[in-house]
Amino acid sequence: VDRYTLTKIFETATWAPTHRMTEPWQIKIYEGEAKHDFASLIIESYIRSGYASNGKEEKTRKMMEGVKKFITDIPHHALIYMDKNADQRMYEEDYAAVCAFIQNAQLVAWEYQVGILWTVNPYLYDPVFTSAVGLDDEKHKLVAVLQIGYPERIPQKRKRTPISQKIEWVKRKTER
Ligand SMILES: Cc1cc2nc3c(=O)[nH]c(=O)nc-3n(C[C@H](O)[C@H](O)[C@H](O)COP(=O)(O)O)c2cc1C
């Protein structure tokens, strides 16, 4: 996906609602050669967190190869992050705005036939990974990694629960 299109996608996504206009979204895009380093950082984090052992066993070796292939095959990985806030309400407002931004990006991307997969992985909660990508766990919340490219195939739609099961129409005054 060319840089103009990627920029356009994220630029349009900034029309997301943002309380107090904090515009909390920050993006690091890993592409080209940088994907090899990015894959190594992910694998190191998996080993550190015990999600994978140190690569001696066949199963772990296969898993690591799978991660490497997944990361390098996909054209762009956008790490989305934001500043943390000591105030819970402001933190959650900013997190909500970043989530709105992400979905906007997905919807805009589709207009350009570009697919974006929203992922949240264990390494996003690993402070060592956070500092390895040049960020600070005290200051930054890693929100997601978006995998971006032109899809080879379009997945089937996943069924949704009928909305009638989720809506409660509240019309009467509550008894106190
Ligand atoms: C916060 C969040 C985290 C997600 N993390 C992952 C993930 O780690 N891996 C993945 O394959 N999909 C992930 N998804 C995508 C969901 O699996 C996907 O939205 C769901 O399967 C419905 O598919 P659809 O969005 O194409 O309708 C995530 C979605 C959200 C909102």
The ligand as a Gaussian input file, in Angstrom:
#p B3LYP/6-31G(d) Opt

LIG

0 1
 C       -9.964000      -4.894000      20.496000
 C       -9.930000      -5.934000      19.408000
 C       -8.894000      -6.839000      19.369000
 C       -8.815000      -7.799000      18.368000
 N       -7.755000      -8.664000      18.342000
 C       -7.643000      -9.565000      17.361000
 C       -6.513000     -10.413000      17.292000
 O       -5.595000     -10.334000      18.123000
 N       -6.442000     -11.319000      16.285000
 C       -7.424000     -11.391000      15.333000
 O       -7.319000     -12.224000      14.446000
 N       -8.501000     -10.579000      15.359000
 C       -8.636000      -9.676000      16.346000
 N       -9.708000      -8.815000      16.359000
 C      -10.683000      -8.857000      15.259000
 C      -11.907000      -9.682000      15.611000
 O      -11.531000     -11.034000      15.694000
 C      -12.969000      -9.451000      14.531000
 O      -13.433000      -8.126000      14.612000
 C      -14.135000     -10.413000      14.664000
 O      -13.720000     -11.696000      14.352000
 C      -15.303000     -10.039000      13.748000
 O      -14.872000      -9.981000      12.432000
 P      -15.179000      -8.686000      11.543000
 O      -14.615000      -7.494000      12.289000
 O      -14.462000      -8.936000      10.248000
 O      -16.663000      -8.598000      11.366000
 C       -9.816000      -7.856000      17.364000
 C      -10.866000      -6.921000      17.414000
 C      -10.919000      -5.968000      18.411000
 C      -12.059000      -4.981000      18.441000

